[in-house]
Amino acid sequence: MKLALMILLALAMFVLFFCGYFAGVIKEKYGKNWLQAVPITVAILMFNVIWALTELAKTERWQ
């Protein structure tokens, strides 16, 4: 189960990285507009997923 948690954590960090990248690309191409809210919202969701996974890893059931 620890392997599954590590894979999910790595994927969430990967998505978080690309959300930052795409937010920068959108800002560069289109300027600051409402379209930039999409990757920022997904990044906030991924941050919460990473936090939840690290808290799950602390519980005895997921060891």
PDBQT receptor file of N, H, CA, C and O in Angstrom, charges set to zero:
ATOM      1  N   MET A   1       0.820  -1.187   0.000  1.00  0.00    +0.000 N 
ATOM      2  CA  MET A   1       0.000   0.000   0.000  1.00  0.00    +0.000 C 
ATOM      3  C   MET A   1       0.870   1.259   0.000  1.00  0.00    +0.000 C 
ATOM      4  O   MET A   1       0.490   2.295  -0.545  1.00  0.00    +0.000 OA
ATOM      5  N   LYS A   2       2.037   1.146   0.620  1.00  0.00    +0.000 N 
ATOM      6  H   LYS A   2       2.346   0.304   1.063  1.00  0.00    +0.000 HD
ATOM      7  CA  LYS A   2       2.931   2.303   0.643  1.00  0.00    +0.000 C 
ATOM      8  C   LYS A   2       3.385   2.679  -0.766  1.00  0.00    +0.000 C 
ATOM      9  O   LYS A   2       3.580   3.857  -1.063  1.00  0.00    +0.000 OA
ATOM     10  N   LEU A   3       3.553   1.683  -1.631  1.00  0.00    +0.000 N 
ATOM     11  H   LEU A   3       3.395   0.726  -1.390  1.00  0.00    +0.000 HD
ATOM     12  CA  LEU A   3       3.932   1.942  -3.015  1.00  0.00    +0.000 C 
ATOM     13  C   LEU A   3       2.828   2.727  -3.735  1.00  0.00    +0.000 C 
ATOM     14  O   LEU A   3       3.114   3.656  -4.491  1.00  0.00    +0.000 OA
ATOM     15  N   ALA A   4       1.585   2.354  -3.501  1.00  0.00    +0.000 N 
ATOM     16  H   ALA A   4       1.353   1.599  -2.888  1.00  0.00    +0.000 HD
ATOM     17  CA  ALA A   4       0.464   3.061  -4.123  1.00  0.00    +0.000 C 
ATOM     18  C   ALA A   4       0.417   4.513  -3.659  1.00  0.00    +0.000 C 
ATOM     19  O   ALA A   4       0.165   5.415  -4.458  1.00  0.00    +0.000 OA
ATOM     20  N   LEU A   5       0.661   4.741  -2.364  1.00  0.00    +0.000 N 
ATOM     21  H   LEU A   5       0.866   4.008  -1.715  1.00  0.00    +0.000 HD
ATOM     22  CA  LEU A   5       0.679   6.111  -1.859  1.00  0.00    +0.000 C 
ATOM     23  C   LEU A   5       1.808   6.920  -2.473  1.00  0.00    +0.000 C 
ATOM     24  O   LEU A   5       1.626   8.095  -2.795  1.00  0.00    +0.000 OA
ATOM     25  N   MET A   6       2.971   6.306  -2.638  1.00  0.00    +0.000 N 
ATOM     26  H   MET A   6       3.119   5.353  -2.376  1.00  0.00    +0.000 HD
ATOM     27  CA  MET A   6       4.106   7.018  -3.229  1.00  0.00    +0.000 C 
ATOM     28  C   MET A   6       3.852   7.347  -4.700  1.00  0.00    +0.000 C 
ATOM     29  O   MET A   6       4.217   8.426  -5.166  1.00  0.00    +0.000 OA
ATOM     30  N   ILE A   7       3.231   6.427  -5.427  1.00  0.00    +0.000 N 
ATOM     31  H   ILE A   7       2.935   5.550  -5.048  1.00  0.00    +0.000 HD
ATOM     32  CA  ILE A   7       2.913   6.678  -6.837  1.00  0.00    +0.000 C 
ATOM     33  C   ILE A   7       1.891   7.814  -6.957  1.00  0.00    +0.000 C 
ATOM     34  O   ILE A   7       2.047   8.705  -7.791  1.00  0.00    +0.000 OA
ATOM     35  N   LEU A   8       0.850   7.780  -6.124  1.00  0.00    +0.000 N 
ATOM     36  H   LEU A   8       0.723   7.055  -5.446  1.00  0.00    +0.000 HD
ATOM     37  CA  LEU A   8      -0.153   8.846  -6.158  1.00  0.00    +0.000 C 
ATOM     38  C   LEU A   8       0.448  10.192  -5.771  1.00  0.00    +0.000 C 
ATOM     39  O   LEU A   8       0.097  11.222  -6.347  1.00  0.00    +0.000 OA
ATOM     40  N   LEU A   9       1.350  10.183  -4.800  1.00  0.00    +0.000 N 
ATOM     41  H   LEU A   9       1.635   9.346  -4.333  1.00  0.00    +0.000 HD
ATOM     42  CA  LEU A   9       2.005  11.422  -4.388  1.00  0.00    +0.000 C 
ATOM     43  C   LEU A   9       2.877  11.982  -5.509  1.00  0.00    +0.000 C 
ATOM     44  O   LEU A   9       2.879  13.187  -5.759  1.00  0.00    +0.000 OA
ATOM     45  N   ALA A  10       3.614  11.104  -6.179  1.00  0.00    +0.000 N 
ATOM     46  H   ALA A  10       3.613  10.125  -5.975  1.00  0.00    +0.000 HD
ATOM     47  CA  ALA A  10       4.458  11.544  -7.292  1.00  0.00    +0.000 C 
ATOM     48  C   ALA A  10       3.608  12.092  -8.447  1.00  0.00    +0.000 C 
ATOM     49  O   ALA A  10       3.962  13.110  -9.043  1.00  0.00    +0.000 OA
ATOM     50  N   LEU A  11       2.510  11.438  -8.760  1.00  0.00    +0.000 N 
ATOM     51  H   LEU A  11       2.223  10.611  -8.276  1.00  0.00    +0.000 HD
ATOM     52  CA  LEU A  11       1.633  11.922  -9.826  1.00  0.00    +0.000 C 
ATOM     53  C   LEU A  11       0.987  13.255  -9.469  1.00  0.00    +0.000 C 
ATOM     54  O   LEU A  11       0.838  14.122 -10.330  1.00  0.00    +0.000 OA
ATOM     55  N   ALA A  12       0.607  13.424  -8.218  1.00  0.00    +0.000 N 
ATOM     56  H   ALA A  12       0.728  12.721  -7.518  1.00  0.00    +0.000 HD
ATOM     57  CA  ALA A  12       0.015  14.699  -7.802  1.00  0.00    +0.000 C 
ATOM     58  C   ALA A  12       1.042  15.826  -7.897  1.00  0.00    +0.000 C 
ATOM     59  O   ALA A  12       0.701  16.939  -8.297  1.00  0.00    +0.000 OA
ATOM     60  N   MET A  13       2.286  15.551  -7.537  1.00  0.00    +0.000 N 
ATOM     61  H   MET A  13       2.563  14.647  -7.212  1.00  0.00    +0.000 HD
ATOM     62  CA  MET A  13       3.332  16.566  -7.654  1.00  0.00    +0.000 C 
ATOM     63  C   MET A  13       3.628  16.880  -9.121  1.00  0.00    +0.000 C 
ATOM     64  O   MET A  13       3.893  18.030  -9.468  1.00  0.00    +0.000 OA
ATOM     65  N   PHE A  14       3.583  15.870  -9.973  1.00  0.00    +0.000 N 
ATOM     66  H   PHE A  14       3.367  14.935  -9.690  1.00  0.00    +0.000 HD
ATOM     67  CA  PHE A  14       3.782  16.058 -11.408  1.00  0.00    +0.000 C 
ATOM     68  C   PHE A  14       2.694  16.976 -11.981  1.00  0.00    +0.000 C 
ATOM     69  O   PHE A  14       2.990  17.902 -12.735  1.00  0.00    +0.000 OA
ATOM     70  N   VAL A  15       1.443  16.713 -11.619  1.00  0.00    +0.000 N 
ATOM     71  H   VAL A  15       1.202  15.961 -11.006  1.00  0.00    +0.000 HD
ATOM     72  CA  VAL A  15       0.329  17.548 -12.075  1.00  0.00    +0.000 C 
ATOM     73  C   VAL A  15       0.467  18.961 -11.521  1.00  0.00    +0.000 C 
ATOM     74  O   VAL A  15       0.192  19.934 -12.223  1.00  0.00    +0.000 OA
ATOM     75  N   LEU A  16       0.892  19.079 -10.263  1.00  0.00    +0.000 N 
ATOM     76  H   LEU A  16       1.116  18.289  -9.692  1.00  0.00    +0.000 HD
ATOM     77  CA  LEU A  16       1.084  20.393  -9.657  1.00  0.00    +0.000 C 
ATOM     78  C   LEU A  16       2.144  21.191 -10.405  1.00  0.00    +0.000 C 
ATOM     79  O   LEU A  16       1.978  22.392 -10.621  1.00  0.00    +0.000 OA
ATOM     80  N   PHE A  17       3.226  20.537 -10.800  1.00  0.00    +0.000 N 
ATOM     81  H   PHE A  17       3.360  19.562 -10.625  1.00  0.00    +0.000 HD
ATOM     82  CA  PHE A  17       4.278  21.207 -11.567  1.00  0.00    +0.000 C 
ATOM     83  C   PHE A  17       3.739  21.717 -12.904  1.00  0.00    +0.000 C 
ATOM     84  O   PHE A  17       3.990  22.863 -13.276  1.00  0.00    +0.000 OA
ATOM     85  N   PHE A  18       3.006  20.881 -13.620  1.00  0.00    +0.000 N 
ATOM     86  H   PHE A  18       2.802  19.950 -13.318  1.00  0.00    +0.000 HD
ATOM     87  CA  PHE A  18       2.500  21.298 -14.926  1.00  0.00    +0.000 C 
ATOM     88  C   PHE A  18       1.389  22.335 -14.821  1.00  0.00    +0.000 C 
ATOM     89  O   PHE A  18       1.179  23.099 -15.762  1.00  0.00    +0.000 OA
ATOM     90  N   CYS A  19       0.675  22.381 -13.704  1.00  0.00    +0.000 N 
ATOM     91  H   CYS A  19       0.846  21.760 -12.939  1.00  0.00    +0.000 HD
ATOM     92  CA  CYS A  19      -0.297  23.462 -13.511  1.00  0.00    +0.000 C 
ATOM     93  C   CYS A  19       0.423  24.802 -13.438  1.00  0.00    +0.000 C 
ATOM     94  O   CYS A  19      -0.037  25.791 -14.010  1.00  0.00    +0.000 OA
ATOM     95  N   GLY A  20       1.545  24.835 -12.738  1.00  0.00    +0.000 N 
ATOM     96  H   GLY A  20       1.919  24.032 -12.274  1.00  0.00    +0.000 HD
ATOM     97  CA  GLY A  20       2.338  26.061 -12.694  1.00  0.00    +0.000 C 
ATOM     98  C   GLY A  20       2.891  26.427 -14.056  1.00  0.00    +0.000 C 
ATOM     99  O   GLY A  20       2.922  27.599 -14.431  1.00  0.00    +0.000 OA
ATOM    100  N   TYR A  21       3.324  25.422 -14.788  1.00  0.00    +0.000 N 
ATOM    101  H   TYR A  21       3.299  24.470 -14.483  1.00  0.00    +0.000 HD
ATOM    102  CA  TYR A  21       3.857  25.662 -16.132  1.00  0.00    +0.000 C 
ATOM    103  C   TYR A  21       2.783  26.240 -17.051  1.00  0.00    +0.000 C 
ATOM    104  O   TYR A  21       3.013  27.240 -17.731  1.00  0.00    +0.000 OA
ATOM    105  N   PHE A  22       1.614  25.609 -17.066  1.00  0.00    +0.000 N 
ATOM    106  H   PHE A  22       1.428  24.797 -16.514  1.00  0.00    +0.000 HD
ATOM    107  CA  PHE A  22       0.555  26.075 -17.952  1.00  0.00    +0.000 C 
ATOM    108  C   PHE A  22      -0.004  27.426 -17.523  1.00  0.00    +0.000 C 
ATOM    109  O   PHE A  22      -0.447  28.204 -18.368  1.00  0.00    +0.000 OA
ATOM    110  N   ALA A  23       0.009  27.718 -16.220  1.00  0.00    +0.000 N 
ATOM    111  H   ALA A  23       0.368  27.086 -15.534  1.00  0.00    +0.000 HD
ATOM    112  CA  ALA A  23      -0.399  29.053 -15.772  1.00  0.00    +0.000 C 
ATOM    113  C   ALA A  23       0.557  30.094 -16.327  1.00  0.00    +0.000 C 
ATOM    114  O   ALA A  23       0.126  31.171 -16.742  1.00  0.00    +0.000 OA
ATOM    115  N   GLY A  24       1.858  29.785 -16.342  1.00  0.00    +0.000 N 
ATOM    116  H   GLY A  24       2.207  28.911 -16.005  1.00  0.00    +0.000 HD
ATOM    117  CA  GLY A  24       2.840  30.697 -16.931  1.00  0.00    +0.000 C 
ATOM    118  C   GLY A  24       2.669  30.854 -18.425  1.00  0.00    +0.000 C 
ATOM    119  O   GLY A  24       2.804  31.958 -18.951  1.00  0.00    +0.000 OA
ATOM    120  N   VAL A  25       2.371  29.755 -19.124  1.00  0.00    +0.000 N 
ATOM    121  H   VAL A  25       2.261  28.858 -18.696  1.00  0.00    +0.000 HD
ATOM    122  CA  VAL A  25       2.161  29.811 -20.578  1.00  0.00    +0.000 C 
ATOM    123  C   VAL A  25       0.930  30.652 -20.907  1.00  0.00    +0.000 C 
ATOM    124  O   VAL A  25       0.961  31.468 -21.828  1.00  0.00    +0.000 OA
ATOM    125  N   ILE A  26      -0.145  30.456 -20.159  1.00  0.00    +0.000 N 
ATOM    126  H   ILE A  26      -0.170  29.793 -19.410  1.00  0.00    +0.000 HD
ATOM    127  CA  ILE A  26      -1.364  31.228 -20.398  1.00  0.00    +0.000 C 
ATOM    128  C   ILE A  26      -1.104  32.707 -20.131  1.00  0.00    +0.000 C 
ATOM    129  O   ILE A  26      -1.566  33.567 -20.881  1.00  0.00    +0.000 OA
ATOM    130  N   LYS A  27      -0.365  33.003 -19.063  1.00  0.00    +0.000 N 
ATOM    131  H   LYS A  27       0.011  32.304 -18.454  1.00  0.00    +0.000 HD
ATOM    132  CA  LYS A  27      -0.060  34.406 -18.750  1.00  0.00    +0.000 C 
ATOM    133  C   LYS A  27       0.798  35.030 -19.841  1.00  0.00    +0.000 C 
ATOM    134  O   LYS A  27       0.615  36.196 -20.191  1.00  0.00    +0.000 OA
ATOM    135  N   GLU A  28       1.740  34.251 -20.383  1.00  0.00    +0.000 N 
ATOM    136  H   GLU A  28       1.889  33.304 -20.099  1.00  0.00    +0.000 HD
ATOM    137  CA  GLU A  28       2.633  34.758 -21.432  1.00  0.00    +0.000 C 
ATOM    138  C   GLU A  28       1.878  35.002 -22.743  1.00  0.00    +0.000 C 
ATOM    139  O   GLU A  28       2.087  36.022 -23.399  1.00  0.00    +0.000 OA
ATOM    140  N   LYS A  29       0.998  34.063 -23.125  1.00  0.00    +0.000 N 
ATOM    141  H   LYS A  29       0.828  33.234 -22.592  1.00  0.00    +0.000 HD
ATOM    142  CA  LYS A  29       0.294  34.174 -24.410  1.00  0.00    +0.000 C 
ATOM    143  C   LYS A  29      -0.862  35.150 -24.378  1.00  0.00    +0.000 C 
ATOM    144  O   LYS A  29      -1.013  35.977 -25.278  1.00  0.00    +0.000 OA
ATOM    145  N   TYR A  30      -1.689  35.055 -23.329  1.00  0.00    +0.000 N 
ATOM    146  H   TYR A  30      -1.567  34.384 -22.598  1.00  0.00    +0.000 HD
ATOM    147  CA  TYR A  30      -2.941  35.789 -23.323  1.00  0.00    +0.000 C 
ATOM    148  C   TYR A  30      -2.989  36.923 -22.310  1.00  0.00    +0.000 C 
ATOM    149  O   TYR A  30      -3.970  37.666 -22.266  1.00  0.00    +0.000 OA
ATOM    150  N   GLY A  31      -1.960  37.069 -21.505  1.00  0.00    +0.000 N 
ATOM    151  H   GLY A  31      -1.164  36.466 -21.541  1.00  0.00    +0.000 HD
ATOM    152  CA  GLY A  31      -2.014  38.065 -20.439  1.00  0.00    +0.000 C 
ATOM    153  C   GLY A  31      -2.811  37.513 -19.272  1.00  0.00    +0.000 C 
ATOM    154  O   GLY A  31      -3.212  36.349 -19.278  1.00  0.00    +0.000 OA
ATOM    155  N   LYS A  32      -3.030  38.324 -18.302  1.00  0.00    +0.000 N 
ATOM    156  H   LYS A  32      -2.704  39.269 -18.296  1.00  0.00    +0.000 HD
ATOM    157  CA  LYS A  32      -3.763  37.854 -17.118  1.00  0.00    +0.000 C 
ATOM    158  C   LYS A  32      -5.259  37.932 -17.401  1.00  0.00    +0.000 C 
ATOM    159  O   LYS A  32      -5.814  39.018 -17.570  1.00  0.00    +0.000 OA
ATOM    160  N   ASN A  33      -5.895  36.787 -17.450  1.00  0.00    +0.000 N 
ATOM    161  H   ASN A  33      -5.444  35.905 -17.314  1.00  0.00    +0.000 HD
ATOM    162  CA  ASN A  33      -7.335  36.758 -17.674  1.00  0.00    +0.000 C 
ATOM    163  C   ASN A  33      -7.947  35.588 -16.904  1.00  0.00    +0.000 C 
ATOM    164  O   ASN A  33      -7.256  34.921 -16.133  1.00  0.00    +0.000 OA
ATOM    165  N   TRP A  34      -9.229  35.341 -17.111  1.00  0.00    +0.000 N 
ATOM    166  H   TRP A  34      -9.790  35.882 -17.737  1.00  0.00    +0.000 HD
ATOM    167  CA  TRP A  34      -9.945  34.317 -16.361  1.00  0.00    +0.000 C 
ATOM    168  C   TRP A  34      -9.470  32.909 -16.685  1.00  0.00    +0.000 C 
ATOM    169  O   TRP A  34      -9.678  31.992 -15.890  1.00  0.00    +0.000 OA
ATOM    170  N   LEU A  35      -8.827  32.719 -17.850  1.00  0.00    +0.000 N 
ATOM    171  H   LEU A  35      -8.658  33.463 -18.495  1.00  0.00    +0.000 HD
ATOM    172  CA  LEU A  35      -8.358  31.387 -18.249  1.00  0.00    +0.000 C 
ATOM    173  C   LEU A  35      -7.258  30.876 -17.323  1.00  0.00    +0.000 C 
ATOM    174  O   LEU A  35      -7.063  29.667 -17.193  1.00  0.00    +0.000 OA
ATOM    175  N   GLN A  36      -6.550  31.785 -16.690  1.00  0.00    +0.000 N 
ATOM    176  H   GLN A  36      -6.709  32.767 -16.796  1.00  0.00    +0.000 HD
ATOM    177  CA  GLN A  36      -5.488  31.408 -15.770  1.00  0.00    +0.000 C 
ATOM    178  C   GLN A  36      -6.047  30.769 -14.497  1.00  0.00    +0.000 C 
ATOM    179  O   GLN A  36      -5.306  30.105 -13.773  1.00  0.00    +0.000 OA
ATOM    180  N   ALA A  37      -7.324  30.954 -14.215  1.00  0.00    +0.000 N 
ATOM    181  H   ALA A  37      -7.926  31.493 -14.804  1.00  0.00    +0.000 HD
ATOM    182  CA  ALA A  37      -7.930  30.395 -13.013  1.00  0.00    +0.000 C 
ATOM    183  C   ALA A  37      -8.034  28.874 -13.077  1.00  0.00    +0.000 C 
ATOM    184  O   ALA A  37      -8.071  28.221 -12.034  1.00  0.00    +0.000 OA
ATOM    185  N   VAL A  38      -8.081  28.300 -14.272  1.00  0.00    +0.000 N 
ATOM    186  H   VAL A  38      -8.050  28.831 -15.119  1.00  0.00    +0.000 HD
ATOM    187  CA  VAL A  38      -8.234  26.849 -14.404  1.00  0.00    +0.000 C 
ATOM    188  C   VAL A  38      -7.016  26.101 -13.848  1.00  0.00    +0.000 C 
ATOM    189  O   VAL A  38      -7.191  25.260 -12.966  1.00  0.00    +0.000 OA
ATOM    190  N   PRO A  39      -5.782  26.369 -14.326  1.00  0.00    +0.000 N 
ATOM    191  CA  PRO A  39      -4.657  25.637 -13.737  1.00  0.00    +0.000 C 
ATOM    192  C   PRO A  39      -4.408  25.987 -12.271  1.00  0.00    +0.000 C 
ATOM    193  O   PRO A  39      -3.905  25.152 -11.519  1.00  0.00    +0.000 OA
ATOM    194  N   ILE A  40      -4.750  27.200 -11.856  1.00  0.00    +0.000 N 
ATOM    195  H   ILE A  40      -5.159  27.877 -12.467  1.00  0.00    +0.000 HD
ATOM    196  CA  ILE A  40      -4.581  27.553 -10.445  1.00  0.00    +0.000 C 
ATOM    197  C   ILE A  40      -5.549  26.760  -9.576  1.00  0.00    +0.000 C 
ATOM    198  O   ILE A  40      -5.179  26.315  -8.489  1.00  0.00    +0.000 OA
ATOM    199  N   THR A  41      -6.780  26.577 -10.039  1.00  0.00    +0.000 N 
ATOM    200  H   THR A  41      -7.080  26.939 -10.922  1.00  0.00    +0.000 HD
ATOM    201  CA  THR A  41      -7.762  25.775  -9.306  1.00  0.00    +0.000 C 
ATOM    202  C   THR A  41      -7.329  24.321  -9.222  1.00  0.00    +0.000 C 
ATOM    203  O   THR A  41      -7.450  23.696  -8.169  1.00  0.00    +0.000 OA
ATOM    204  N   VAL A  42      -6.826  23.779 -10.325  1.00  0.00    +0.000 N 
ATOM    205  H   VAL A  42      -6.728  24.287 -11.181  1.00  0.00    +0.000 HD
ATOM    206  CA  VAL A  42      -6.342  22.392 -10.319  1.00  0.00    +0.000 C 
ATOM    207  C   VAL A  42      -5.124  22.266  -9.402  1.00  0.00    +0.000 C 
ATOM    208  O   VAL A  42      -4.965  21.249  -8.727  1.00  0.00    +0.000 OA
ATOM    209  N   ALA A  43      -4.265  23.285  -9.368  1.00  0.00    +0.000 N 
ATOM    210  H   ALA A  43      -4.394  24.111  -9.916  1.00  0.00    +0.000 HD
ATOM    211  CA  ALA A  43      -3.095  23.259  -8.496  1.00  0.00    +0.000 C 
ATOM    212  C   ALA A  43      -3.509  23.252  -7.027  1.00  0.00    +0.000 C 
ATOM    213  O   ALA A  43      -2.909  22.545  -6.217  1.00  0.00    +0.000 OA
ATOM    214  N   ILE A  44      -4.521  24.027  -6.683  1.00  0.00    +0.000 N 
ATOM    215  H   ILE A  44      -5.008  24.601  -7.342  1.00  0.00    +0.000 HD
ATOM    216  CA  ILE A  44      -5.018  24.021  -5.301  1.00  0.00    +0.000 C 
ATOM    217  C   ILE A  44      -5.581  22.647  -4.954  1.00  0.00    +0.000 C 
ATOM    218  O   ILE A  44      -5.350  22.143  -3.855  1.00  0.00    +0.000 OA
ATOM    219  N   LEU A  45      -6.311  22.044  -5.873  1.00  0.00    +0.000 N 
ATOM    220  H   LEU A  45      -6.499  22.453  -6.765  1.00  0.00    +0.000 HD
ATOM    221  CA  LEU A  45      -6.836  20.695  -5.659  1.00  0.00    +0.000 C 
ATOM    222  C   LEU A  45      -5.699  19.689  -5.470  1.00  0.00    +0.000 C 
ATOM    223  O   LEU A  45      -5.764  18.846  -4.575  1.00  0.00    +0.000 OA
ATOM    224  N   MET A  46      -4.663  19.770  -6.300  1.00  0.00    +0.000 N 
ATOM    225  H   MET A  46      -4.610  20.454  -7.027  1.00  0.00    +0.000 HD
ATOM    226  CA  MET A  46      -3.539  18.844  -6.177  1.00  0.00    +0.000 C 
ATOM    227  C   MET A  46      -2.777  19.057  -4.874  1.00  0.00    +0.000 C 
ATOM    228  O   MET A  46      -2.292  18.093  -4.282  1.00  0.00    +0.000 OA
ATOM    229  N   PHE A  47      -2.662  20.301  -4.418  1.00  0.00    +0.000 N 
ATOM    230  H   PHE A  47      -3.055  21.085  -4.899  1.00  0.00    +0.000 HD
ATOM    231  CA  PHE A  47      -2.020  20.557  -3.131  1.00  0.00    +0.000 C 
ATOM    232  C   PHE A  47      -2.802  19.879  -2.005  1.00  0.00    +0.000 C 
ATOM    233  O   PHE A  47      -2.213  19.294  -1.096  1.00  0.00    +0.000 OA
ATOM    234  N   ASN A  48      -4.142  19.962  -2.073  1.00  0.00    +0.000 N 
ATOM    235  H   ASN A  48      -4.621  20.437  -2.812  1.00  0.00    +0.000 HD
ATOM    236  CA  ASN A  48      -4.970  19.296  -1.067  1.00  0.00    +0.000 C 
ATOM    237  C   ASN A  48      -4.840  17.779  -1.151  1.00  0.00    +0.000 C 
ATOM    238  O   ASN A  48      -4.848  17.099  -0.125  1.00  0.00    +0.000 OA
ATOM    239  N   VAL A  49      -4.720  17.245  -2.366  1.00  0.00    +0.000 N 
ATOM    240  H   VAL A  49      -4.713  17.798  -3.200  1.00  0.00    +0.000 HD
ATOM    241  CA  VAL A  49      -4.530  15.797  -2.533  1.00  0.00    +0.000 C 
ATOM    242  C   VAL A  49      -3.193  15.361  -1.931  1.00  0.00    +0.000 C 
ATOM    243  O   VAL A  49      -3.121  14.332  -1.260  1.00  0.00    +0.000 OA
ATOM    244  N   ILE A  50      -2.139  16.136  -2.169  1.00  0.00    +0.000 N 
ATOM    245  H   ILE A  50      -2.197  16.973  -2.714  1.00  0.00    +0.000 HD
ATOM    246  CA  ILE A  50      -0.825  15.808  -1.608  1.00  0.00    +0.000 C 
ATOM    247  C   ILE A  50      -0.885  15.838  -0.083  1.00  0.00    +0.000 C 
ATOM    248  O   ILE A  50      -0.339  14.956   0.580  1.00  0.00    +0.000 OA
ATOM    249  N   TRP A  51      -1.541  16.840   0.467  1.00  0.00    +0.000 N 
ATOM    250  H   TRP A  51      -1.984  17.556  -0.070  1.00  0.00    +0.000 HD
ATOM    251  CA  TRP A  51      -1.662  16.952   1.913  1.00  0.00    +0.000 C 
ATOM    252  C   TRP A  51      -2.432  15.757   2.479  1.00  0.00    +0.000 C 
ATOM    253  O   TRP A  51      -2.037  15.188   3.497  1.00  0.00    +0.000 OA
ATOM    254  N   ALA A  52      -3.526  15.377   1.822  1.00  0.00    +0.000 N 
ATOM    255  H   ALA A  52      -3.847  15.839   0.995  1.00  0.00    +0.000 HD
ATOM    256  CA  ALA A  52      -4.320  14.236   2.278  1.00  0.00    +0.000 C 
ATOM    257  C   ALA A  52      -3.524  12.938   2.191  1.00  0.00    +0.000 C 
ATOM    258  O   ALA A  52      -3.623  12.092   3.079  1.00  0.00    +0.000 OA
ATOM    259  N   LEU A  53      -2.737  12.773   1.129  1.00  0.00    +0.000 N 
ATOM    260  H   LEU A  53      -2.656  13.461   0.407  1.00  0.00    +0.000 HD
ATOM    261  CA  LEU A  53      -1.930  11.561   1.007  1.00  0.00    +0.000 C 
ATOM    262  C   LEU A  53      -0.860  11.465   2.083  1.00  0.00    +0.000 C 
ATOM    263  O   LEU A  53      -0.593  10.380   2.600  1.00  0.00    +0.000 OA
ATOM    264  N   THR A  54      -0.248  12.588   2.421  1.00  0.00    +0.000 N 
ATOM    265  H   THR A  54      -0.464  13.469   2.001  1.00  0.00    +0.000 HD
ATOM    266  CA  THR A  54       0.757  12.538   3.486  1.00  0.00    +0.000 C 
ATOM    267  C   THR A  54       0.107  12.257   4.836  1.00  0.00    +0.000 C 
ATOM    268  O   THR A  54       0.706  11.590   5.679  1.00  0.00    +0.000 OA
ATOM    269  N   GLU A  55      -1.108  12.755   5.054  1.00  0.00    +0.000 N 
ATOM    270  H   GLU A  55      -1.595  13.297   4.370  1.00  0.00    +0.000 HD
ATOM    271  CA  GLU A  55      -1.809  12.441   6.301  1.00  0.00    +0.000 C 
ATOM    272  C   GLU A  55      -2.247  10.981   6.325  1.00  0.00    +0.000 C 
ATOM    273  O   GLU A  55      -2.209  10.341   7.377  1.00  0.00    +0.000 OA
ATOM    274  N   LEU A  56      -2.665  10.445   5.174  1.00  0.00    +0.000 N 
ATOM    275  H   LEU A  56      -2.697  10.965   4.320  1.00  0.00    +0.000 HD
ATOM    276  CA  LEU A  56      -3.024   9.028   5.104  1.00  0.00    +0.000 C 
ATOM    277  C   LEU A  56      -1.825   8.133   5.378  1.00  0.00    +0.000 C 
ATOM    278  O   LEU A  56      -1.951   7.078   6.000  1.00  0.00    +0.000 OA
ATOM    279  N   ALA A  57      -0.669   8.565   4.909  1.00  0.00    +0.000 N 
ATOM    280  H   ALA A  57      -0.567   9.422   4.404  1.00  0.00    +0.000 HD
ATOM    281  CA  ALA A  57       0.528   7.757   5.111  1.00  0.00    +0.000 C 
ATOM    282  C   ALA A  57       0.904   7.646   6.580  1.00  0.00    +0.000 C 
ATOM    283  O   ALA A  57       1.598   6.708   6.973  1.00  0.00    +0.000 OA
ATOM    284  N   LYS A  58       0.459   8.584   7.385  1.00  0.00    +0.000 N 
ATOM    285  H   LYS A  58      -0.105   9.346   7.066  1.00  0.00    +0.000 HD
ATOM    286  CA  LYS A  58       0.764   8.551   8.823  1.00  0.00    +0.000 C 
ATOM    287  C   LYS A  58      -0.108   7.564   9.585  1.00  0.00    +0.000 C 
ATOM    288  O   LYS A  58       0.280   7.100  10.658  1.00  0.00    +0.000 OA
ATOM    289  N   THR A  59      -1.285   7.232   9.050  1.00  0.00    +0.000 N 
ATOM    290  H   THR A  59      -1.601   7.609   8.179  1.00  0.00    +0.000 HD
ATOM    291  CA  THR A  59      -2.183   6.335   9.778  1.00  0.00    +0.000 C 
ATOM    292  C   THR A  59      -1.680   4.905   9.721  1.00  0.00    +0.000 C 
ATOM    293  O   THR A  59      -0.964   4.518   8.798  1.00  0.00    +0.000 OA
ATOM    294  N   GLU A  60      -2.058   4.145  10.700  1.00  0.00    +0.000 N 
ATOM    295  H   GLU A  60      -2.640   4.460  11.450  1.00  0.00    +0.000 HD
ATOM    296  CA  GLU A  60      -1.559   2.770  10.817  1.00  0.00    +0.000 C 
ATOM    297  C   GLU A  60      -2.119   1.855   9.746  1.00  0.00    +0.000 C 
ATOM    298  O   GLU A  60      -1.453   0.904   9.339  1.00  0.00    +0.000 OA
ATOM    299  N   ARG A  61      -3.329   2.124   9.283  1.00  0.00    +0.000 N 
ATOM    300  H   ARG A  61      -3.870   2.897   9.613  1.00  0.00    +0.000 HD
ATOM    301  CA  ARG A  61      -3.963   1.260   8.284  1.00  0.00    +0.000 C 
ATOM    302  C   ARG A  61      -3.198   1.284   6.955  1.00  0.00    +0.000 C 
ATOM    303  O   ARG A  61      -3.178   0.271   6.257  1.00  0.00    +0.000 OA
ATOM    304  N   TRP A  62      -2.572   2.399   6.585  1.00  0.00    +0.000 N 
ATOM    305  H   TRP A  62      -2.588   3.223   7.152  1.00  0.00    +0.000 HD
ATOM    306  CA  TRP A  62      -1.919   2.539   5.306  1.00  0.00    +0.000 C 
ATOM    307  C   TRP A  62      -0.435   2.200   5.346  1.00  0.00    +0.000 C 
ATOM    308  O   TRP A  62       0.261   2.384   4.348  1.00  0.00    +0.000 OA
ATOM    309  N   GLN A  63       0.054   1.719   6.457  1.00  0.00    +0.000 N 
ATOM    310  H   GLN A  63      -0.512   1.570   7.268  1.00  0.00    +0.000 HD
ATOM    311  CA  GLN A  63       1.492   1.382   6.565  1.00  0.00    +0.000 C 
ATOM    312  C   GLN A  63       1.794   0.069   5.861  1.00  0.00    +0.000 C 
ATOM    313  O   GLN A  63       2.943  -0.373   5.847  1.00  0.00    +0.000 OA
TER     314      GLN A  63
